[in-house]
Amino acid sequence: MAGPLGFEPKTFSLEGKQDIDLKAYREYLDKKYSRQYASLLFGYIKKHYQCFLNPNELLKIPVSIRSNVLKAMVSFSK
């Protein structure tokens, strides 16, 4: 155990792109955001889904779009 009860590390595993429910994610984005912003976030998740498997991959993403990729990852985790 790493600390007090309830603070154990959780594992999140994605075997591959097919394990991601992109249809449900797109529906969530369409309900919550404008069409253009939803398309932007959806595109970033499709392109950079490997960042869930290995967060070090974020360092390979250009700084100019890294914050947008992180925002897409946060919205996907909800």
Long-range contacts (C-beta under 8 A, 24 or more apart in sequence): 12-52, 13-53, 14-49, 14-52, 14-53, 17-46, 17-49, 20-45, 20-49, 22-46, 25-76, 28-75, 28-78, 29-75, 32-75, 40-68, 40-72, 41-68, 41-71, 41-72, 41-75, 41-76, 42-72, 44-68, 44-69, 44-71, 44-72, 45-72, 45-73, 45-76, 48-72, 48-73
